[in-house]
Amino acid sequence: MSMGLSSVADVVRDSARAALDLVAPGTCAGCGLHVSTPLCESCARQLRAANPVARWISTSAGPVPVFAAAQYEGSVRAALIAYKERGRRDVGAQLASALTRAVSTAATAGLLASSWLLAPVPSRRDAVRERGYDAVSLLATRAARQLRGRGFDTKPAAVLRQARPVGDQAGLSISRRRSNMSGALVVSAQRDRDLVAGRVLVVVDDIVTTGATAADACRALDECGAIVAAVVAVAGTPRLTGGPKGGALGRLDGANAFAIGLG
Ligand SMILES: [Zn+2]
């Protein structure tokens, strides 16, 4: 299968940026510009002002709304890859702020109870070993701190575990991703199962594309008696997930999402 022009451009840009990271650590994680901050002003603005994504994914526990702070494209995409794959931990604070906005949207829409837990999707173990940090867990911890600062009663609950080694999702079709992920996540420790039973949970991931990983996280939590109110992510794609109830809701403006179909 040949790559589309845009993906070729993405690959070229990613390679150029990887080379830049090696020779010039003082660069913007979004565009490679030489700056002394993690993101240049323009990329930081794009992350702050990016169009949010809201849509449904279908899960074994029924349809669950997904909120992402930004579209997974351009410098947002580049910054996430730099954070996850190239050790750019310094951009974590700004990515966590985006995540905080996505959670706030779900809260403003009245989806969350007075108290809820943030459950990060765990990274693959080999990836954590390689990078030295769990990218999503770190974002959830930072976002929880920011949300508490805004008066929300929340904390991170790193209860999800990889039940078995999972292959890299990149490059797989939607159906292959679903079978790759199905049953991959589990809440294994009894104390974790007790912690989430009957509680309102928000699943946290960095990126939601097909929704296969998020749906599996919802299933694992639902099986423990948790109430999964929403999935939140830094970035997402608005396209169809392929599930019976999975539908794109397009670019939505915060809680207005609910006026046109999520409510
Ligand atoms: Zn930039």
Residues whose N, C-alpha, C, O or C-beta is under 5 A from the ligand:
A	BS01	ZN	C28 G30 C31 G32 L33 C40 C43
